[in-house]
Amino acid sequence: MWFPLSIAALLAWSGSDLFSKIGSRPDDKYSHWKMVMAVGLVMGLHALFEIFVSGVRVTPQDLLRYAPASGLYILSMILGYVGLRYIELSVSSPICNSSGAIAAILCFIFLGQRLNAWQTVAVFLVCGGVIALGIVEAKEDPELRAQRQEKANVKYARSVLAILLPVLYCLIDAAGTFADSLILENMDENVANVAYELTFLGMGIVAAVYVLIVRRQKLSFRRDAPKLLGGCFETAGQFAYIFAIADNAIAAAPIICSYCMASVLWSRIFLKEKLSWKHYLAIVVTVVGIIILGVFDEM
């Protein structure tokens, strides 16, 4: 079952990217908090299903033990949602998905884990590709930028924040993965996943209080329904990922970790995003590195 589950995770997480981008309106400064509300709701419902139907037992101590990883993951996702208001998905997704390379470096430095030759090449490709994306974004001619964004009917001005937010996502998510590697040595994966979902539910409730009560914002079905779909795809991807990796990690990892390639494809088809050849070259280098890292992750 690992292969269909891997494909399901790939499609679900790329779908989460797509619908999160659709729901992240440049003119809505609360869109990232609304995304947190949506993801928290769906993850909370799945956590309750796991507890009351599947029989996963989670204690307050489990929530506290997994809190460092949960906090880092949730913080990275919030920054990622903010970033989607300022930059194309086809640029953001490969940068965000490069966190595996940074996590590998952290494990090398702090845990003494060694990288083989292929993993080392992959890390250099990923880091080089991300740096190249940043350079291309910073140096692109404003008129060319405006011309290629015309079909998408969305304008993004050049800014340091636009490229900084997905980079911060990458770094913080990598720190979460590093924390995961330490915590899961003495914690069941299913329990950890439910603890993470319950923590996200709590963050979603906080976001709802802030948006709906403190700021008195109203929800719109047309504008906010994609956020809920993004939350559904995010939770489904996480669920498929767990079982695919448990069944055949070495084969499933490279398939799943290439979901940013599908995100780039969806952004081109559905969002009409059009990048320069320099963007696509940097993205290809990054994705190749991510796939290589996934292939050799368990070897």
C-alpha positions as CSV (number, residue, x, y, z in Angstrom):
1,M,0.0,0.0,0.0
2,W,3.0,2.4,0.3
3,F,2.8,3.5,-3.4
4,P,-0.8,4.7,-3.5
5,L,-0.3,6.2,-0.1
6,S,2.8,8.1,-1.3
7,I,0.9,9.4,-4.4
8,A,-2.0,10.4,-2.1
9,A,0.4,12.3,0.2
10,L,2.0,14.0,-2.9
11,L,-1.3,15.1,-4.3
12,A,-2.8,16.1,-1.0
13,W,0.2,18.3,0.1
14,S,0.4,19.9,-3.4
15,G,-3.3,20.4,-3.2
16,S,-2.9,22.1,0.2
17,D,-0.3,24.4,-1.4
18,L,-2.7,25.3,-4.2
19,F,-5.8,26.0,-2.0
20,S,-3.8,27.8,0.7
21,K,-2.5,30.1,-2.1
22,I,-6.0,30.6,-3.5
23,G,-7.2,31.5,0.0
24,S,-4.2,33.8,0.8
25,R,-5.5,37.1,-0.6
26,P,-3.0,40.0,-0.9
27,D,-5.7,42.4,0.2
28,D,-6.7,40.4,3.4
29,K,-4.2,41.0,6.2
30,Y,-5.9,38.3,8.3
31,S,-5.8,35.6,5.7
32,H,-3.0,33.7,7.4
33,W,-4.9,33.6,10.7
34,K,-8.0,32.4,8.8
35,M,-5.8,29.6,7.4
36,V,-4.7,28.7,10.9
37,M,-8.4,28.5,11.9
38,A,-9.2,26.2,8.9
39,V,-6.3,23.9,9.4
40,G,-6.8,23.8,13.2
41,L,-10.5,22.8,12.7
42,V,-9.8,20.0,10.3
43,M,-6.8,18.7,12.3
44,G,-8.8,18.9,15.5
45,L,-11.6,16.8,14.0
46,H,-9.1,14.2,12.8
47,A,-7.4,14.1,16.2
48,L,-10.8,13.5,17.9
49,F,-11.5,10.7,15.4
50,E,-8.1,9.1,16.2
51,I,-8.8,9.3,19.9
52,F,-12.4,8.1,20.1
53,V,-12.5,5.8,17.1
54,S,-9.0,4.5,16.5
55,G,-8.2,4.4,20.2
56,V,-5.1,6.5,20.3
57,R,-4.4,7.6,23.9
58,V,-3.0,11.0,24.4
59,T,-2.2,12.6,27.8
60,P,-1.5,16.2,28.7
61,Q,2.1,15.1,29.3
62,D,2.3,13.9,25.7
63,L,1.2,17.4,24.5
64,L,3.9,19.0,26.6
65,R,6.6,16.5,25.4
66,Y,5.8,17.2,21.8
67,A,5.2,20.9,22.2
68,P,8.7,22.0,21.0
69,A,8.2,20.3,17.7
70,S,4.5,21.3,17.4
71,G,5.4,24.9,18.2
72,L,8.1,25.1,15.5
73,Y,5.9,23.4,12.9
74,I,3.0,25.7,13.5
75,L,5.1,28.8,13.6
76,S,6.7,27.8,10.2
77,M,3.2,27.2,8.7
78,I,1.9,30.6,9.9
79,L,4.9,32.3,8.3
80,G,4.4,30.3,5.1
81,Y,0.7,31.4,5.0
82,V,1.8,35.0,5.4
83,G,4.4,34.6,2.6
84,L,1.8,33.4,0.1
85,R,0.3,36.9,0.1
86,Y,3.6,38.3,-1.3
87,I,5.1,35.8,-3.7
88,E,4.1,33.2,-6.3
89,L,3.4,29.7,-5.1
90,S,5.8,28.3,-7.7
91,V,8.6,30.2,-6.0
92,S,7.5,29.8,-2.4
93,S,6.9,26.0,-2.4
94,P,10.3,24.8,-3.5
95,I,12.0,27.1,-0.9
96,C,9.7,25.9,1.9
97,N,10.2,22.3,0.9
98,S,14.0,22.6,1.1
99,S,13.7,22.3,4.9
100,G,14.8,18.6,4.6
101,A,18.3,19.7,3.5
102,I,18.6,22.2,6.4
103,A,17.4,19.4,8.8
104,A,20.1,17.1,7.4
105,I,22.8,19.8,8.1
106,L,21.5,20.2,11.7
107,C,21.6,16.5,12.3
108,F,25.2,16.4,10.9
109,I,26.3,19.3,13.1
110,F,24.6,18.5,16.4
111,L,23.9,14.7,16.3
112,G,27.0,13.6,14.5
113,Q,25.0,11.9,11.8
114,R,27.0,11.5,8.5
115,L,25.9,12.3,5.0
116,N,26.9,10.1,2.1
117,A,28.2,11.5,-1.1
118,W,24.8,11.8,-2.8
119,Q,23.2,13.5,0.3
120,T,26.0,16.0,0.3
121,V,25.5,16.8,-3.4
122,A,21.7,17.1,-2.7
123,V,22.3,19.6,0.1
124,F,24.5,21.7,-2.1
125,L,21.9,21.6,-4.9
126,V,19.0,22.6,-2.6
127,C,20.9,25.4,-0.9
128,G,22.3,26.6,-4.2
129,G,18.9,26.5,-5.9
130,V,17.2,28.5,-3.0
131,I,20.0,31.1,-3.1
132,A,19.6,31.4,-6.9
133,L,15.9,31.9,-6.5
134,G,16.5,34.7,-4.1
135,I,19.0,36.4,-6.4
136,V,16.7,36.0,-9.4
137,E,13.8,37.6,-7.4
138,A,16.0,40.4,-6.2
139,K,17.5,41.3,-9.6
140,E,14.5,40.8,-11.9
141,D,13.6,43.8,-14.0
142,P,10.3,45.4,-12.7
143,E,8.8,45.7,-16.2
144,L,9.5,42.0,-16.9
145,R,8.0,41.1,-13.6
146,A,4.8,43.1,-14.3
147,Q,4.5,41.5,-17.8
148,R,4.7,37.9,-16.6
149,Q,2.3,38.6,-13.7
150,E,-0.3,40.1,-16.0
151,K,-2.0,36.9,-16.9
152,A,-2.3,35.8,-13.3
153,N,-4.1,39.1,-12.5
154,V,-2.0,39.4,-9.3
155,K,0.8,41.9,-8.8
156,Y,3.7,41.2,-6.5
157,A,6.1,44.1,-5.8
158,R,9.7,43.2,-5.2
159,S,10.5,43.1,-1.5
160,V,12.9,41.4,0.9
161,L,9.9,40.1,2.9
162,A,8.6,38.2,-0.1
163,I,11.6,35.9,-0.2
164,L,12.4,36.1,3.5
165,L,9.2,34.5,4.7
166,P,9.5,31.2,2.8
167,V,13.2,31.1,3.9
168,L,12.1,31.5,7.5
169,Y,9.5,28.7,7.0
170,C,12.3,26.5,5.7
171,L,14.6,27.2,8.6
172,I,12.0,26.9,11.3
173,D,10.4,23.8,9.8
174,A,13.9,22.2,9.7
175,A,14.3,23.0,13.4
176,G,11.0,21.3,13.9
177,T,12.2,18.2,12.1
178,F,15.4,18.2,14.2
179,A,13.3,18.4,17.3
180,D,11.2,15.6,16.0
181,S,14.2,13.4,15.6
182,L,15.0,13.8,19.3
183,I,11.5,13.6,20.7
184,L,10.3,10.5,18.6
185,E,13.2,8.4,20.0
186,N,11.0,7.9,23.1
187,M,7.5,8.7,21.8
188,D,5.0,6.8,19.6
189,E,4.5,8.4,16.2
190,N,0.7,8.2,16.3
191,V,0.6,9.8,19.7
192,A,2.9,12.5,18.5
193,N,0.8,13.2,15.4
194,V,-2.4,13.5,17.5
195,A,-0.6,15.7,20.0
196,Y,0.5,18.0,17.1
197,E,-3.1,18.1,15.7
198,L,-4.6,19.0,19.1
199,T,-2.0,21.7,19.5
200,F,-2.9,23.1,16.1
201,L,-6.6,22.9,17.2
202,G,-5.7,25.1,20.2
203,M,-3.9,27.6,17.9
204,G,-6.9,27.6,15.6
205,I,-9.2,28.5,18.5
206,V,-6.8,31.3,19.5
207,A,-6.8,32.6,15.9
208,A,-10.6,32.4,15.7
209,V,-11.0,34.5,18.9
210,Y,-8.6,37.1,17.5
211,V,-10.1,37.3,14.0
212,L,-13.8,36.9,14.8
213,I,-14.1,38.5,18.3
214,V,-11.2,40.9,18.8
215,R,-10.9,42.2,15.2
216,R,-14.6,41.5,14.3
217,Q,-13.8,40.1,10.9
218,K,-16.5,38.3,8.9
219,L,-16.0,35.2,6.9
220,S,-16.9,34.9,3.3
221,F,-17.7,31.5,1.7
222,R,-16.3,32.5,-1.7
223,R,-13.1,33.9,-0.3
224,D,-12.5,31.6,2.7
225,A,-13.8,28.2,1.5
226,P,-10.4,27.4,-0.3
227,K,-8.8,27.8,3.1
228,L,-10.9,24.9,4.5
229,L,-10.1,22.8,1.5
230,G,-6.4,23.6,2.1
231,G,-6.8,22.4,5.7
232,C,-8.5,19.1,4.5
233,F,-5.6,18.4,2.0
234,E,-3.0,19.2,4.6
235,T,-4.5,16.8,7.1
236,A,-5.0,14.1,4.5
237,G,-1.4,14.4,3.4
238,Q,-0.1,14.1,6.9
239,F,-2.3,11.0,7.4
240,A,-1.1,9.3,4.2
241,Y,2.5,10.3,4.8
242,I,2.6,8.5,8.2
243,F,1.5,5.1,6.8
244,A,3.5,5.4,3.6
245,I,6.7,6.0,5.5
246,A,6.0,3.3,8.0
247,D,5.4,0.8,5.2
248,N,8.4,1.6,2.9
249,A,10.3,4.7,3.9
250,I,13.1,4.4,1.4
251,A,10.7,4.1,-1.6
252,A,8.0,6.5,-0.3
253,A,10.3,9.4,0.8
254,P,11.5,10.5,-2.7
255,I,8.0,10.4,-4.1
256,I,6.4,12.4,-1.3
257,C,9.2,15.0,-1.0
258,S,8.8,15.9,-4.7
259,Y,5.3,17.3,-4.1
260,C,6.6,20.9,-4.6
261,M,7.1,19.9,-8.3
262,A,3.3,19.2,-8.4
263,S,2.7,22.6,-6.7
264,V,4.7,24.4,-9.4
265,L,2.6,22.5,-12.0
266,W,-0.7,23.4,-10.4
267,S,0.3,27.0,-10.0
268,R,1.1,27.2,-13.7
269,I,-2.2,25.5,-14.7
270,F,-4.7,26.9,-12.3
271,L,-3.2,30.2,-11.1
272,K,-1.7,31.1,-14.4
273,E,1.7,31.9,-12.8
274,K,4.4,32.5,-15.3
275,L,8.1,32.7,-14.3
276,S,11.2,33.5,-16.2
277,W,13.6,30.8,-17.4
278,K,16.0,31.7,-14.6
279,H,13.3,31.0,-12.0
280,Y,12.5,27.6,-13.5
281,L,16.2,26.7,-13.7
282,A,16.7,27.5,-10.0
283,I,13.5,25.6,-9.2
284,V,14.7,22.5,-11.2
285,V,18.0,22.5,-9.3
286,T,16.2,22.8,-6.0
287,V,13.7,20.0,-6.8
288,V,16.4,17.7,-8.1
289,G,18.3,18.1,-4.8
290,I,15.1,17.5,-2.8
291,I,14.4,14.2,-4.7
292,I,18.0,13.0,-4.3
293,L,17.9,13.8,-0.6
294,G,14.6,11.8,-0.3
295,V,16.0,8.8,-2.3
296,F,19.1,8.5,0.0
297,D,17.4,9.6,3.2
298,E,17.0,6.1,4.6
299,M,20.2,4.6,3.1
